[in-house]
Amino acid sequence: MPAIGFSTGALALGDVQHALALLRSTTANAVELSALRQNELPALVNLVNELDLSQFEYISVHAPSALEPEYEETALELLAVFQERNWPIIVHPDAMHDIAEWRRFGELLYIENMDIRKPIGQTASHLAAIFAELPQACLCFDIGYARQVDPTMSEAAQILLQLKDRLGQLHISEVNAQSKHDRLSLEAVMAFRRVASLIPADVPVILESRVDETEVQQEIDNAIRALDTRVALAIAGD
């Protein structure tokens, strides 16, 4: 399995240190430092030098999911702190107002596919248009969002097939009708297995499931089962 872990925002929204503490007793060797709300970004920048991240072989940062247009340049300057550390920066396509300005992050910019609430970024064709403007950027594939958009997983397969050379990180969770991230259900695990063989084995996996501290390791284990390529190949052959 590749590096696998959690988003800090899923474990403790706005409290990165507490989220990291919850991961210390688990097998997690990857983490996504979350600044999902605009006001969390400067706080994360100020805190980053104090964080013990020695447990993790893979680290990324999730930029705010929404930005006020007048704050965009400030956000870009703050995110440069993580670029200097060579950490991937995950961004929602609708959070970018001046898309050309985001080119400064090059291959460290990871564009995430979107859920049913969003006007763009849900399909392979939507994403291809975005990448045409960001030729160096990579893809953060949210498999839960893809299932919400198309429960048959056909669109998920199209995204993975057409953008396989850009795939840099995977988000995994159950995504409900309100676009909230829940624990993985058996139905989600079975759906994800249908496209798991299209995900390269070395792509880092970040869980976004909302779980309490007693469920963190179990959810990691569930994600591993969902991405078990041996099972996925057997299902695909049915």
N, C-alpha and C positions, 0 to 999 in steps of 0.2 A: 504493500500500500504506500501511497505518497504521504507526504506530511499532512497531518490532519489535526484540526483543533476547532476553536470557537471564535466567534465575534464577541468582543467584550460587551458590546451593546446588547447582545442577546442575553447575557448572563447578569449584567448589572448596568442598566441604562445610565450613562453619565458618570459611572464610577469605575474607571479603568482598573484601579488598584484592587478593588474588591473582586472584580472579575478575574484578574490574574491570580489572586489568592485561591479562588475556586478551582483553577486549573492545575495548581501545583500538585495535587494528589492524583492526577489523572495521567493518562498516556499521551495527552496532547503535546504535539511538537510543532504546532503552527498556531498563529494567533492573528486576528485582524483587530487592530486598535480602532475603535469606533468613535467618530465625531459626527454622529448623524444629525445633530441639531447645530445650527450655525454658531451658537454661543459656546458649543463644546470644543470648537476647533482651537481657539487661542489657549484654552485651558489644557488641551492635550499637548500642544507645542511646549507650553511652560513646564509640563510634567514629565515629558519624555525622557529627559536625562536622569530622572530619579527612578525609573522603572527597571526592575530586574527581569530581563527578557532572556536570560541565559538558557532557559528551558527550551527555547523555540529555535528551530532551524529555518523556519519561514515566518516572516513578519510582513504584514501589509497594513494599510491605513484606509479606512472608509471615510471619504470626504462627506460633508453635509449633503443630505438628500435633497435639500432645497436651499438656494442662495438668493438673497436680494440682489438685484442687478448692481446696485451701487456698492455692494460688499464683495463683488466677485474678484476684483484685483487684490484686495486685502487677503481674501481666501487663497488666491494663487500664491501670494508671497509667503503665507504661513505654510502652505503645503510644500513649498520648496525645501523646508527643513527636512522633510521625509525623503524628498528626492535626493538630498545630499547623502542620506543613509542607504540609498539604493533600494528603498522599499516601494513596492507597487502601491499606486494610489487608485482606489476604486471610486468611480463617479457614476451617478445616474445621468443619462444623456439629457434629460429635461432640466437638470440643474446648471447646465452650461449655457450661458447667455451669449458670450462672444467665443464661439467654438475655436476660432483661430488662436486665441490666447492660451488655450489648453495644450497646444502643440509643444509648448516648452518642456513638457514632461516626457515627450518621446515615447519609448517603449515601456516606460513605467506607468503610463496612463492606461488603466483598465476600465473599459466601458462595460457596464452591466446591462443585460437585457431586463425588460421591465414587466410589471404586472398589469392587470386589466384596467387599473385606474389611470394609467399614463397614456398620453397621446402618441408617443413614439417609443421605439426601442423594443417592441414586442415580438417582432418577426425577423426572419433572416434577411428579408428585403429592407426592412427598416434599418437594421444594423449595418447592412452593406452600405447604405447611403451615408450613415454616420462615419464609418471607417474610410469612406472616400475622402472625407474632409480631415480625417486624422490617420494618415497612412501608416504611422509607426505604432499606433495604439494597439493594445491587446484586448481580449475579451475576458470578462468575469462572467461566467455562465451560471445564472441562478436557475437550477433545475426545478425548484419549486414554483417559481414564477412561470417557467415555460409550461409546466403541467397545468397551472391555473388557466393560462391563456388557451391551451389546447390539451385537454385530458387524454387524447389519444396518443400524445407524445410525438405526433408526426412533425409538428413545428420544431420541437426540441431536436429531433433527428436532423431536420434541415439546417438548423443553426449550427449544430455540431459538424455536419458534413461540409457546409459551405465555409465555415470560419475556423476549421480545425487548426489551421496554421497560426491563428491568433489566440487560441485558448491558453490563458495563463493561470486562472484560478476558478475554482468551483464553489458556489454557494449551495448549501443543501438544507432543506427543512420542509415541513409540511406548510403550505400556504393556504389559508382558508378563504372563504368568499369575501371577507373584509380585508384581504391582503395582509393579514397578520401571520407571523411566523409561529407555528405550533410544533409540538413533538411529532416525530415521524410516525405515521400510521402504517399498518401492514399494507394498505392499498397504495400508499405513496412509495413504500419500499419496492413493491412489485412493479409499479409504473417506472420507477427510476432504473430498475434492472434492465428494462427493455432498451435503454439507450446507453447503459454503462459501458458496453464494449466500444462505443464511439469516443470515450473519454480516455486520453492517454494516461498511462499508469503513473506518470510522474507529475501530474497536475495537482497542486496543493488544494486541499479540501477544507473549507471553512463552514462550520455549522452555524445556523442562525436560529435554531429552535429555542423557544422560550421554555427553559426547564429550571427547576430548583437545584440546589447544590447537591442533593442526593441522587440526581438523575443525570449528571453531566457525563460520567463515564459510560453509563448505559446508552445514552444517545450517541456517543462516539461509536460504540460498538454497533448500534443500529445502522449508522451511516456506512460503516465498513461493509455490513451485510448488503445494504442497498446497492453498493458499488462493486459487489463481487462479480468480476468479469466472467468467472467460470459459470456462475448461475445465469448471468445475462446472456451468454452465448447459447446456453441450453434453451432458454426461453425463446430467443430469436429463431432457433431452429425448429420450433414447434410448428 
